[in-house]
Amino acid sequence: MSRTSGIARGAILALVLSAASARAEQSYSGSVIVTRSGTTVSCRATMSVDKWMSGKEGRRFASILKDEGEPALLVDLRRARAGRLSTSCTPETSWRILLASGLDAPAGRIVRLVTDRPITIVERPNPAEGELGAVELVLGPSGPGLGVVISHARVEFDGEGRLVVDSLSGAVERLRMSQVVLEPRKLLLPDPRTGKEKDTDQP
């Protein structure tokens, strides 16, 4: 095989691996304690993120919120796709993640997620109480982390375009999450026999 051919094949392989890495899915899971009809149960929540909000996107959202108001921001957010949230207590439904942001802080890695509608694990959603839900996770340098599920969330952005989430006044649920872990990510790599993509666990 010629040196030129080897370089070309190496470049193709690098492009394939780069494309696969760009599609890497990062998943988090944690235990949410909920009370239904006087009975306390533990639900396992799974949050799969396949797109992280960039600083440029955050500054654009902040500008829309400041200049055009919350209704315009909601219209823009509805076009976003960043992942999926599901729980073992609500197998019949899941939530689309509109925004996902990550920030390294002294307390650890802070992950904030905004969903397409309120995260009402216990109560039925009331449209008058807000249109978005949110999750905030804090993962320390070692061991499982903690989190909170905000059923009805208010979305804001700081001066640098970083995502900030909080409860709407009178929110129905603000549930604590424990045992939060980062799951092994999966890369979609082509199967050499079929040409179709298959999942590969990565540490």
C-alpha positions as CSV (number, residue, x, y, z in Angstrom):
1,M,0.0,0.0,0.0
2,S,1.4,3.4,-1.0
3,R,2.1,6.1,1.6
4,T,-0.5,8.4,-0.1
5,S,-3.1,5.7,0.1
6,G,-2.3,5.1,3.8
7,I,-2.7,8.8,4.6
8,A,-6.0,8.9,2.8
9,R,-7.4,5.9,4.7
10,G,-6.2,7.4,7.9
11,A,-7.9,10.7,7.2
12,I,-11.2,8.8,6.4
13,L,-10.9,6.9,9.7
14,A,-10.3,10.1,11.6
15,L,-13.4,11.6,10.0
16,V,-15.5,8.6,10.9
17,L,-14.3,8.7,14.6
18,S,-14.8,12.4,14.8
19,A,-18.4,12.1,13.5
20,A,-19.1,9.3,16.0
21,S,-17.6,11.4,18.9
22,A,-19.8,14.4,17.9
23,R,-22.8,12.1,18.3
24,A,-21.7,10.8,21.7
25,E,-24.6,10.6,24.2
26,Q,-23.9,11.5,27.8
27,S,-26.4,10.1,30.2
28,Y,-27.1,10.8,33.9
29,S,-29.3,8.9,36.3
30,G,-30.5,9.5,39.9
31,S,-33.1,8.4,42.4
32,V,-36.1,10.8,43.0
33,I,-38.2,10.3,46.1
34,V,-41.9,11.0,45.5
35,T,-45.1,10.6,47.6
36,R,-48.3,9.3,45.9
37,S,-51.5,8.8,47.9
38,G,-49.6,8.8,51.2
39,T,-47.1,6.2,49.9
40,T,-43.4,7.1,49.4
41,V,-41.7,5.5,46.4
42,S,-38.3,5.9,44.7
43,C,-38.3,6.7,41.0
44,R,-35.2,6.3,38.8
45,A,-34.7,9.3,36.5
46,T,-32.6,9.0,33.4
47,M,-31.4,12.1,31.5
48,S,-29.7,11.6,28.1
49,V,-28.0,14.6,26.7
50,D,-26.8,14.7,23.1
51,K,-26.2,18.5,22.6
52,W,-24.8,21.1,25.0
53,M,-25.6,24.8,24.9
54,S,-22.7,26.9,23.7
55,G,-21.8,30.2,25.2
56,K,-22.8,31.9,21.9
57,E,-26.3,30.3,22.1
58,G,-26.7,31.3,25.7
59,R,-25.9,34.9,24.9
60,R,-28.4,34.9,22.1
61,F,-31.1,33.5,24.3
62,A,-30.2,36.1,26.9
63,S,-30.6,38.8,24.3
64,I,-34.0,37.5,23.2
65,L,-35.2,37.4,26.8
66,K,-34.0,40.9,27.5
67,D,-35.2,42.6,24.2
68,E,-38.3,40.6,23.3
69,G,-39.5,39.0,26.5
70,E,-40.3,35.5,27.8
71,P,-43.0,34.7,25.1
72,A,-40.4,35.2,22.3
73,L,-37.8,33.1,24.2
74,L,-40.3,30.3,24.6
75,V,-41.0,30.3,20.9
76,D,-37.2,30.0,20.2
77,L,-36.7,27.3,22.8
78,R,-39.4,25.1,21.3
79,R,-37.1,24.6,18.3
80,A,-34.2,23.3,20.4
81,R,-33.4,19.6,20.8
82,A,-30.8,18.6,23.4
83,G,-31.9,15.1,24.7
84,R,-34.6,13.2,26.6
85,L,-35.6,12.7,30.3
86,S,-37.6,9.8,31.5
87,T,-38.5,8.2,34.9
88,S,-39.4,4.7,36.1
89,C,-42.6,6.1,37.7
90,T,-43.9,7.5,34.4
91,P,-43.2,4.8,31.8
92,E,-46.0,6.1,29.6
93,T,-44.3,9.5,29.0
94,S,-41.0,11.3,28.7
95,W,-39.8,14.9,28.4
96,R,-37.8,16.4,25.6
97,I,-34.7,18.3,26.9
98,L,-34.6,21.7,25.2
99,L,-31.4,23.1,26.8
100,A,-28.5,21.4,28.5
101,S,-25.6,23.3,30.1
102,G,-22.6,22.3,32.1
103,L,-20.5,24.4,34.5
104,D,-17.4,23.5,36.5
105,A,-17.6,25.0,40.0
106,P,-15.9,24.5,43.4
107,A,-18.8,22.2,44.4
108,G,-18.3,20.0,41.4
109,R,-19.8,19.7,37.9
110,I,-23.1,21.5,37.7
111,V,-25.5,20.3,35.0
112,R,-28.7,22.2,34.3
113,L,-31.5,20.8,32.0
114,V,-34.7,22.5,30.7
115,T,-37.6,20.4,29.5
116,D,-40.3,21.1,27.0
117,R,-43.1,21.0,29.7
118,P,-43.5,20.8,33.5
119,I,-42.0,17.7,35.1
120,T,-45.0,16.6,37.0
121,I,-44.2,13.1,38.4
122,V,-46.9,13.3,41.1
123,E,-49.5,15.9,40.0
124,R,-51.1,16.4,36.6
125,P,-49.8,19.5,34.8
126,N,-51.6,22.7,35.0
127,P,-50.9,25.0,32.0
128,A,-51.5,28.1,34.1
129,E,-48.5,27.2,36.3
130,G,-45.9,27.4,33.6
131,E,-44.6,25.8,30.4
132,L,-41.2,24.5,31.3
133,G,-39.6,22.1,33.8
134,A,-35.9,21.8,34.9
135,V,-33.4,19.6,36.6
136,E,-30.2,20.7,38.3
137,L,-27.5,18.2,39.1
138,V,-24.3,18.6,41.1
139,L,-21.6,15.9,40.6
140,G,-18.6,16.0,42.9
141,P,-15.1,14.8,42.1
142,S,-15.9,11.4,43.5
143,G,-19.0,9.4,44.4
144,P,-22.6,9.9,43.5
145,G,-23.9,13.5,43.3
146,L,-27.2,15.2,44.2
147,G,-29.9,17.0,42.3
148,V,-33.3,18.7,42.3
149,V,-36.3,18.3,39.9
150,I,-38.1,21.6,39.5
151,S,-41.6,20.8,38.2
152,H,-42.4,24.3,37.0
153,A,-39.3,26.3,36.1
154,R,-38.3,29.9,35.3
155,V,-35.5,30.1,32.9
156,E,-33.0,33.0,32.9
157,F,-29.4,33.7,31.7
158,D,-26.7,35.6,33.5
159,G,-24.5,38.3,32.0
160,E,-22.2,35.8,30.4
161,G,-25.1,33.8,28.8
162,R,-25.0,31.0,31.4
163,L,-28.3,29.2,32.1
164,V,-30.0,29.8,35.4
165,V,-33.1,27.9,36.5
166,D,-35.4,28.4,39.5
167,S,-38.9,27.5,40.6
168,L,-41.9,29.6,39.6
169,S,-43.8,31.0,42.6
170,G,-46.1,28.4,44.0
171,A,-44.5,25.5,42.0
172,V,-46.2,22.2,42.7
173,E,-43.1,20.0,43.0
174,R,-39.5,20.5,43.9
175,L,-38.2,17.0,44.4
176,R,-34.7,16.1,45.6
177,M,-32.6,13.6,43.7
178,S,-29.9,11.4,45.2
179,Q,-27.3,8.9,43.9
180,V,-26.8,10.9,40.7
181,V,-24.2,9.3,38.5
182,L,-22.8,9.8,35.0
183,E,-23.5,6.7,33.0
184,P,-21.0,5.2,30.5
185,R,-21.5,7.1,27.2
186,K,-22.4,5.3,24.0
187,L,-20.8,6.0,20.6
188,L,-22.7,5.0,17.5
189,L,-20.1,3.2,15.4
190,P,-20.7,1.5,12.0
191,D,-20.9,-2.3,12.1
192,P,-18.3,-3.5,9.5
193,R,-20.5,-6.4,8.5
194,T,-23.8,-4.5,8.0
195,G,-22.8,-0.9,7.7
196,K,-25.4,0.0,10.3
197,E,-24.6,1.8,13.5
198,K,-24.3,0.0,16.8
199,D,-23.9,1.2,20.4
200,T,-20.5,1.0,22.0
201,D,-20.0,1.7,25.7
202,Q,-17.2,4.2,26.5
203,P,-15.8,4.9,30.0
